[in-house]
Amino acid sequence: GLLVVGCGKGKETPPKTKVTKPDKELTLEEKLVGSYEARDEDGDTAKIILLENRKSKYYVSGEKRNEGTWKMVGKEVHIAVVGMLAGVKTISVGVAKIEPNGNLTPIANINDGKREQLRKEFLITYKKIKSGKSAKKKEVKETPTSTSWVSDPSDPNNVKIEAAIREELNKPEGELT
């Protein structure tokens, strides 16, 4: 935080813009960029990743289940996923409420334009674990010095994660730096 102390003519106060300026720069959409995790009804870890380019990814226990796009609609996040069902292209949209603390709670699905609320017993909140902006800065600082961990090719989760990273970076082979 910023602490301002001064001596002067009693009525002078420091301008508030200096204290609040950094927070003002991020829009609600920019604040949504990041990773969110929850445990599903089977006890598996589910992860939603919202990227700055409006793309989304969904993983369960480290395995990518789908990709899509996301956008803000009012005070909700809509995540659209294109799939194939019996040879026909389908689009399903997951609707999540943005909690005051920044977490996401899926509350509805939209299929064929019809919105269906999720039953209360199926509501789980995805806790924000990484923010897009701070995660990037942290990653850049750690990358040059982080040589202690190497992906284990015998671990299926590491293979899946590395494949997802290579796909995202469009780097099919070679050292990931």
C-alpha positions in Angstrom: 0.0 0.0 0.0 0.9 3.6 -0.2 1.2 5.7 2.9 1.2 9.5 2.6 2.3 11.6 5.5 2.9 15.3 5.5 3.0 18.5 7.4 1.3 21.5 6.1 -1.8 23.8 6.3 -4.4 21.5 7.9 -6.9 21.5 5.0 -4.6 20.0 2.3 -5.2 16.4 1.5 -3.2 14.2 -0.9 -5.0 13.6 -4.1 -6.8 10.2 -4.1 -5.9 9.4 -7.7 -2.3 8.6 -6.8 -3.6 5.8 -4.4 -6.2 4.3 -6.7 -4.6 4.7 -10.1 -3.1 1.2 -10.5 -6.5 -0.5 -9.7 -8.3 1.8 -12.1 -6.3 0.5 -15.1 -7.9 -3.0 -15.2 -11.4 -3.4 -16.6 -13.7 -6.1 -15.3 -12.9 -8.2 -18.4 -9.1 -7.8 -17.8 -9.6 -8.9 -14.2 -11.4 -12.1 -15.4 -8.3 -13.3 -17.3 -6.7 -16.1 -15.3 -7.1 -19.6 -14.0 -9.9 -20.9 -11.8 -10.1 -24.2 -10.0 -12.7 -26.3 -8.2 -13.3 -29.9 -7.1 -16.1 -31.5 -9.0 -18.7 -34.0 -7.6 -16.3 -36.9 -8.2 -13.4 -35.2 -6.3 -11.5 -34.4 -9.5 -9.8 -31.0 -9.9 -11.6 -29.0 -12.7 -9.8 -25.9 -14.1 -11.1 -23.1 -16.3 -8.6 -20.9 -18.0 -9.7 -17.6 -19.5 -7.1 -16.1 -21.8 -6.6 -12.4 -22.8 -7.4 -13.3 -26.5 -11.0 -14.4 -25.4 -10.1 -18.1 -25.7 -10.9 -20.5 -22.9 -9.7 -23.9 -21.9 -11.2 -26.5 -19.6 -9.3 -29.3 -17.9 -10.3 -32.1 -15.5 -7.5 -33.8 -13.6 -4.9 -32.2 -15.9 -6.6 -33.5 -19.1 -7.9 -31.0 -21.6 -11.6 -31.6 -22.1 -12.5 -28.7 -24.4 -11.6 -25.2 -25.7 -13.9 -22.4 -26.5 -14.3 -18.6 -26.4 -15.6 -16.4 -23.6 -17.2 -13.0 -23.3 -18.9 -10.7 -20.8 -22.7 -10.5 -21.0 -23.9 -8.1 -18.3 -22.5 -9.4 -15.0 -22.0 -12.9 -16.3 -19.3 -14.7 -18.2 -20.5 -16.8 -21.2 -18.1 -19.6 -22.3 -19.0 -21.0 -25.7 -17.8 -24.5 -26.7 -18.2 -25.9 -30.2 -18.5 -29.7 -30.4 -19.8 -32.5 -32.6 -22.8 -34.6 -31.8 -23.7 -37.4 -34.3 -21.8 -35.5 -37.0 -23.6 -32.2 -36.3 -21.8 -29.1 -35.1 -23.2 -28.0 -31.7 -22.5 -24.9 -29.6 -23.1 -25.1 -25.9 -22.6 -22.0 -23.7 -21.8 -22.2 -20.0 -23.0 -19.2 -18.0 -21.0 -18.2 -14.8 -21.8 -15.6 -12.2 -18.9 -13.4 -11.2 -18.7 -13.4 -7.4 -17.7 -10.2 -5.5 -14.3 -11.8 -4.7 -13.6 -12.6 -8.4 -14.4 -16.3 -8.3 -16.8 -17.8 -10.9 -19.9 -19.9 -10.2 -21.5 -21.7 -13.2 -25.2 -21.1 -12.9 -26.7 -22.0 -16.3 -26.2 -23.6 -19.7 -27.5 -22.4 -23.0 -28.2 -25.1 -25.6 -29.9 -24.3 -28.9 -30.6 -20.8 -27.6 -32.5 -22.1 -24.6 -31.2 -21.1 -21.2 -31.5 -23.7 -18.4 -30.5 -22.9 -14.8 -28.3 -25.4 -13.0 -29.9 -27.1 -10.0 -28.5 -25.7 -6.7 -27.0 -29.0 -5.7 -24.8 -28.8 -8.8 -23.4 -25.3 -8.2 -19.7 -25.3 -7.4 -17.5 -22.2 -7.2 -14.3 -22.0 -9.2 -11.7 -20.1 -7.1 -9.4 -17.8 -8.9 -5.8 -19.2 -8.5 -3.9 -17.0 -11.0 -4.6 -13.6 -12.4 -3.7 -13.0 -16.0 -1.6 -9.9 -15.5 0.3 -10.9 -12.4 0.8 -14.5 -13.6 2.6 -13.1 -16.7 4.9 -10.8 -14.7 5.7 -13.6 -12.3 6.4 -16.1 -15.1 8.8 -13.7 -16.9 10.8 -13.2 -13.7 11.0 -16.9 -12.8 11.7 -18.3 -16.3 15.5 -17.5 -16.5 16.3 -18.9 -13.0 13.9 -21.8 -13.0 16.0 -24.8 -14.1 15.3 -27.2 -11.3 12.1 -28.8 -12.7 12.1 -30.9 -15.9 9.0 -32.6 -17.3 8.9 -36.3 -16.6 7.9 -38.1 -19.9 6.7 -41.2 -17.9 4.1 -39.2 -16.1 0.9 -39.0 -18.3 -0.2 -35.7 -16.8 3.1 -34.1 -17.6 2.9 -35.3 -21.2 -0.7 -33.8 -21.5 0.4 -30.5 -19.9 3.5 -30.3 -22.1 1.4 -31.0 -25.2 -1.1 -28.3 -24.3 1.8 -25.8 -23.7 3.4 -26.7 -27.0 0.1 -26.3 -28.8 -0.5 -22.9 -27.2 3.0 -21.8 -28.1 2.9 -23.4 -31.6 6.2 -25.1 -30.8 5.9 -28.8 -31.6 9.5 -29.7 -30.6 12.6 -28.3 -29.0 13.3 -26.8 -25.6 10.5 -24.8 -24.0 11.9 -21.5 -22.7 
